[in-house]
Amino acid sequence: TDAGRECACPAGTVVTTTNAHGALLPEARCEACGPNSYPDPGDLTRCLPCRDPRMIYDGSECACPSGFSSESFNFELWGVSRACVLSQAKSLVEDAVDVALASRVVYSSVIAETSATGAATTETIDSATMEQLFLQAASECLETVTTQRAPPPGGRSACQALANLCVLVDYDDGHPACDYYDEVHGLSPGGVHGEGRWREHMAWLYYSEAGAAFRDTSLDLEVAVDDTAAAAGGRTTRLRFVLNSYTLNGTWLGLTNLTSELQLCGGPTTALSSYLHFGTRFRNECNLNVADLAGLAGDL
């Protein structure tokens, strides 16, 4: 210090008083942030990550590398206000579908709460989720499928996100999300685990082998309706299903055993999963408020 004033570090660096192990340094040092981070304007002792993991801090701002274009969003979903989109793949997506329509979601058969007759109408909204996810997911999914490699920080997340958007519009073939999913789906090699419509890198949305599945006897499973018979004959009374879970933006959450995840109505925990017990008849009814469900959505 000089007369009670702190020494300032050059632009693009932060003040460090400890080493990598947390031990106090004999004197403060000025250190540059990592390539994907920048000095916090409000606290010049720490670095903040750039909005997109592909961005590089050039000394004045976080910028997308060569081959990527920068896209800005009106809403910061997942804390992201800007993203880097593959320029060449983006152009191919824009040539194939009307990207401007991707953010529009049409709800049919909407009945207004104040409707005296209960007549259904159609309502169109602009979706911030679609606006932020579609172009980047479609571009990276195309790149992943056509090059058979995942663009950083890609993986299956981009194609999974594109599939999630198609599901959100209820498999509407006229919506860009489903339209482009079909486009990329046709470019990807098929036959994952012998299933014709399950393609490499793609989420499995369409199932066309129903007849063959019903006749398939390869699953070695014997069941019983009560625990005593099951124990005596080496059978099981409970069916086991495994969920492969993803967030809306395609991030993989892992594998979990199915219990009550598919139940929208409440109830005792044991009752909500009782349908998994072989030979059980289960019915659960309730009236749901969509606004309340949105608040309980959890991680997107």
C-alpha positions as CSV (number, residue, x, y, z in Angstrom):
1,T,0.0,0.0,0.0
2,D,1.0,3.6,-0.5
3,A,-0.5,6.1,2.0
4,G,-3.4,3.6,2.7
5,R,-4.1,3.0,-1.0
6,E,-4.1,-0.4,-2.7
7,C,-1.8,-1.2,-5.6
8,A,-3.8,-1.8,-8.8
9,C,-3.3,-4.6,-11.2
10,P,-3.2,-4.2,-15.0
11,A,-6.4,-4.6,-17.0
12,G,-7.3,-8.2,-17.5
13,T,-5.7,-9.5,-14.3
14,V,-6.8,-10.0,-10.7
15,V,-5.2,-9.6,-7.3
16,T,-4.1,-12.9,-5.7
17,T,-3.0,-13.1,-2.1
18,T,-2.9,-17.0,-1.7
19,N,-1.3,-19.8,-3.7
20,A,-3.1,-22.8,-5.2
21,H,-3.1,-24.6,-1.8
22,G,-4.7,-21.6,0.0
23,A,-1.5,-20.5,1.8
24,L,-1.0,-16.8,2.2
25,L,1.6,-15.3,-0.1
26,P,4.3,-13.0,1.2
27,E,3.0,-10.3,-1.1
28,A,0.0,-9.8,-3.4
29,R,0.4,-10.8,-7.1
30,C,-1.4,-9.9,-10.3
31,E,-2.5,-13.0,-12.3
32,A,-4.4,-13.4,-15.5
33,C,-7.7,-15.3,-15.5
34,G,-8.0,-18.5,-17.4
35,P,-8.8,-18.4,-21.2
36,N,-12.5,-18.9,-20.5
37,S,-12.9,-16.4,-17.7
38,Y,-12.5,-12.7,-17.0
39,P,-11.9,-10.4,-14.0
40,D,-15.1,-9.6,-12.0
41,P,-15.7,-5.8,-12.4
42,G,-17.1,-5.7,-8.9
43,D,-14.4,-7.7,-7.2
44,L,-11.0,-7.6,-8.8
45,T,-9.8,-10.5,-6.7
46,R,-11.8,-13.2,-8.6
47,C,-12.5,-14.4,-12.1
48,L,-15.9,-15.1,-13.6
49,P,-16.6,-17.7,-16.3
50,C,-17.6,-16.5,-19.8
51,R,-21.2,-17.1,-20.7
52,D,-20.4,-20.0,-23.1
53,P,-17.6,-22.5,-22.3
54,R,-16.2,-22.0,-25.9
55,M,-15.7,-18.3,-25.5
56,I,-12.2,-16.9,-25.0
57,Y,-11.4,-13.7,-23.1
58,D,-9.5,-11.4,-25.4
59,G,-8.5,-8.9,-22.8
60,S,-11.6,-6.8,-23.1
61,E,-14.5,-9.2,-23.5
62,C,-15.5,-12.8,-23.9
63,A,-15.7,-13.6,-27.7
64,C,-16.5,-16.7,-29.7
65,P,-13.6,-18.5,-31.4
66,S,-13.2,-18.7,-35.2
67,G,-15.9,-20.8,-36.8
68,F,-18.5,-19.8,-34.4
69,S,-21.0,-16.9,-34.4
70,S,-22.3,-15.2,-31.2
71,E,-26.0,-15.4,-30.5
72,S,-27.6,-13.2,-27.8
73,F,-30.9,-14.1,-25.9
74,N,-33.5,-11.9,-24.3
75,F,-33.8,-14.2,-21.3
76,E,-30.9,-15.8,-19.4
77,L,-32.1,-19.3,-19.1
78,W,-29.5,-21.5,-17.4
79,G,-27.6,-18.3,-16.7
80,V,-26.7,-18.0,-20.4
81,S,-27.3,-14.7,-22.2
82,R,-24.9,-15.4,-25.1
83,A,-23.8,-18.5,-26.8
84,C,-21.4,-19.6,-29.5
85,V,-23.1,-21.4,-32.5
86,L,-21.2,-23.3,-35.2
87,S,-21.3,-20.9,-38.2
88,Q,-21.4,-23.4,-41.0
89,A,-23.9,-25.7,-39.3
90,K,-26.1,-22.7,-38.4
91,S,-26.3,-21.6,-42.1
92,L,-27.4,-25.2,-43.0
93,V,-30.1,-25.1,-40.4
94,E,-31.3,-21.7,-41.5
95,D,-31.5,-23.0,-45.1
96,A,-33.5,-26.0,-44.1
97,V,-36.2,-24.5,-41.7
98,D,-37.6,-21.1,-40.8
99,V,-35.7,-20.5,-37.6
100,A,-37.9,-17.5,-36.8
101,L,-40.8,-19.8,-36.4
102,A,-39.0,-22.0,-33.9
103,S,-39.8,-19.8,-30.9
104,R,-43.6,-20.0,-31.7
105,V,-45.6,-22.6,-30.0
106,V,-49.2,-23.3,-30.9
107,Y,-51.5,-24.7,-28.3
108,S,-54.8,-26.2,-29.8
109,S,-57.9,-27.1,-27.9
110,V,-57.4,-24.4,-25.2
111,I,-60.4,-23.8,-23.1
112,A,-60.4,-20.5,-21.3
113,E,-61.2,-20.6,-17.6
114,T,-63.9,-17.9,-18.1
115,S,-65.5,-19.6,-21.1
116,A,-69.2,-20.1,-20.5
117,T,-69.6,-22.6,-23.3
118,G,-66.3,-24.5,-22.9
119,A,-65.5,-23.8,-26.5
120,A,-61.9,-24.6,-27.5
121,T,-59.6,-22.1,-29.1
122,T,-56.0,-22.0,-30.5
123,E,-53.4,-20.0,-28.7
124,T,-49.9,-19.0,-30.0
125,I,-47.1,-17.9,-27.7
126,D,-43.5,-17.0,-28.1
127,S,-41.3,-19.3,-26.1
128,A,-38.0,-18.1,-24.6
129,T,-37.0,-21.7,-24.2
130,M,-37.4,-22.4,-27.9
131,E,-35.7,-19.2,-28.8
132,Q,-32.6,-20.0,-26.7
133,L,-32.2,-23.7,-27.4
134,F,-33.3,-24.4,-30.9
135,L,-30.7,-22.9,-33.2
136,Q,-27.7,-24.0,-31.0
137,A,-29.1,-27.5,-30.5
138,A,-30.0,-28.0,-34.1
139,S,-26.6,-26.8,-35.3
140,E,-24.5,-28.9,-32.9
141,C,-26.7,-31.9,-33.5
142,L,-26.1,-31.6,-37.2
143,E,-22.4,-31.3,-36.7
144,T,-22.3,-34.3,-34.3
145,V,-24.2,-36.5,-36.8
146,T,-22.4,-35.5,-40.0
147,T,-18.9,-35.6,-38.6
148,Q,-19.5,-38.5,-36.1
149,R,-17.8,-36.4,-33.4
150,A,-19.1,-34.2,-30.7
151,P,-18.3,-30.5,-31.0
152,P,-17.0,-29.0,-27.7
153,P,-18.5,-29.2,-25.2
154,G,-21.1,-31.3,-27.1
155,G,-21.7,-35.0,-26.8
156,R,-25.3,-36.2,-27.1
157,S,-26.7,-33.2,-25.3
158,A,-27.4,-31.2,-28.4
159,C,-29.4,-33.9,-30.2
160,Q,-31.1,-34.7,-26.9
161,A,-32.1,-31.0,-26.5
162,L,-33.5,-31.0,-30.1
163,A,-35.5,-34.1,-29.3
164,N,-36.8,-32.5,-26.1
165,L,-38.0,-29.5,-28.0
166,C,-39.9,-31.7,-30.4
167,V,-41.6,-33.5,-27.5
168,L,-42.5,-30.1,-26.0
169,V,-44.6,-29.3,-29.1
170,D,-46.2,-32.7,-28.9
171,Y,-44.4,-34.2,-31.9
172,D,-45.8,-31.6,-34.3
173,D,-44.2,-32.3,-37.6
174,G,-44.9,-28.8,-38.8
175,H,-42.8,-27.2,-36.0
176,P,-39.1,-26.6,-36.8
177,A,-38.0,-28.6,-33.8
178,C,-39.6,-31.8,-35.1
179,D,-39.0,-31.0,-38.7
180,Y,-35.3,-30.6,-38.2
181,Y,-35.1,-33.6,-35.8
182,D,-36.4,-35.7,-38.7
183,E,-33.9,-34.1,-41.0
184,V,-30.9,-35.0,-38.9
185,H,-32.4,-38.3,-37.9
186,G,-32.3,-39.3,-41.6
187,L,-28.6,-38.5,-41.8
188,S,-27.6,-40.6,-38.8
189,P,-26.7,-44.3,-39.0
190,G,-29.5,-46.5,-37.7
191,G,-29.8,-49.8,-35.9
192,V,-28.6,-49.0,-32.4
193,H,-29.2,-52.2,-30.4
194,G,-30.9,-53.6,-33.5
195,E,-33.7,-50.9,-33.4
196,G,-34.1,-49.4,-36.9
197,R,-35.4,-46.0,-35.8
198,W,-32.9,-45.6,-32.9
199,R,-30.0,-43.7,-34.6
200,E,-26.5,-42.9,-33.5
201,H,-26.2,-39.8,-31.2
202,M,-30.0,-39.3,-31.4
203,A,-32.7,-39.6,-28.8
204,W,-35.1,-42.4,-29.6
205,L,-38.5,-40.6,-30.2
206,Y,-40.2,-42.8,-32.7
207,Y,-40.9,-46.5,-32.3
208,S,-41.9,-48.5,-35.3
209,E,-41.2,-52.1,-34.3
210,A,-44.2,-52.5,-31.9
211,G,-45.4,-55.8,-33.5
212,A,-42.0,-57.4,-33.2
213,A,-41.6,-56.2,-29.6
214,F,-44.8,-57.8,-28.6
215,R,-43.7,-61.2,-30.0
216,D,-40.2,-61.0,-28.7
217,T,-39.5,-63.8,-26.2
218,S,-35.8,-63.0,-25.5
219,L,-36.5,-61.3,-22.1
220,D,-35.9,-64.0,-19.5
221,L,-38.3,-63.0,-16.8
222,E,-40.8,-65.0,-14.8
223,V,-43.4,-63.2,-12.6
224,A,-45.8,-64.1,-9.8
225,V,-48.7,-62.3,-8.2
226,D,-47.6,-62.8,-4.6
227,D,-44.3,-62.8,-2.8
228,T,-44.6,-66.4,-1.5
229,A,-45.0,-67.9,-4.9
230,A,-42.2,-65.7,-6.2
231,A,-39.8,-66.8,-3.5
232,A,-40.6,-70.4,-4.1
233,G,-40.2,-70.4,-7.8
234,G,-37.4,-67.9,-8.3
235,R,-39.8,-65.4,-9.8
236,T,-40.3,-61.7,-9.2
237,T,-43.5,-59.8,-8.2
238,R,-42.2,-56.3,-9.1
239,L,-41.4,-55.0,-12.6
240,R,-38.2,-52.9,-12.8
241,F,-37.9,-50.0,-15.3
242,V,-34.9,-47.7,-15.5
243,L,-35.2,-44.0,-16.4
244,N,-32.5,-42.4,-18.5
245,S,-32.9,-38.8,-17.4
246,Y,-31.9,-35.5,-19.1
247,T,-32.6,-31.8,-18.4
248,L,-34.4,-29.8,-21.0
249,N,-31.1,-28.5,-22.5
250,G,-29.8,-32.1,-22.9
251,T,-27.6,-32.4,-19.9
252,W,-27.5,-36.1,-18.8
253,L,-28.7,-36.7,-15.2
254,G,-28.0,-40.4,-15.1
255,L,-29.9,-43.7,-14.7
256,T,-32.5,-44.1,-11.9
257,N,-35.0,-46.8,-11.1
258,L,-38.5,-45.8,-11.8
259,T,-40.8,-45.3,-8.8
260,S,-43.3,-42.5,-8.8
261,E,-41.7,-40.2,-11.3
262,L,-44.6,-40.6,-13.9
263,Q,-47.3,-39.8,-11.3
264,L,-48.7,-36.3,-11.6
265,C,-51.2,-36.8,-8.8
266,G,-50.1,-37.0,-5.2
267,G,-50.6,-39.8,-2.7
268,P,-48.7,-42.1,-0.3
269,T,-45.3,-43.0,-1.7
270,T,-46.0,-46.8,-1.6
271,A,-49.3,-46.3,-3.4
272,L,-47.8,-44.2,-6.2
273,S,-45.4,-47.0,-7.1
274,S,-47.8,-49.9,-6.5
275,Y,-48.5,-50.2,-10.2
276,L,-45.1,-51.7,-10.6
277,H,-46.2,-54.8,-8.6
278,F,-47.3,-57.5,-11.1
279,G,-51.0,-58.0,-11.2
280,T,-51.9,-54.8,-9.5
281,R,-54.7,-52.5,-10.7
282,F,-54.1,-48.9,-9.8
283,R,-56.0,-45.7,-10.6
284,N,-55.2,-42.2,-9.4
285,E,-57.2,-39.1,-10.4
286,C,-56.8,-35.4,-9.6
287,N,-57.4,-31.9,-11.0
288,L,-54.2,-30.1,-11.9
289,N,-53.3,-26.5,-12.1
290,V,-50.8,-26.0,-14.9
291,A,-49.3,-22.8,-13.3
292,D,-48.7,-24.7,-10.0
293,L,-47.0,-27.6,-11.9
294,A,-44.7,-25.1,-13.6
295,G,-43.5,-23.9,-10.2
296,L,-42.7,-27.5,-9.2
297,A,-40.7,-28.3,-12.4
298,G,-37.3,-28.2,-10.6
299,D,-34.2,-28.4,-12.7
300,L,-34.8,-27.7,-16.4
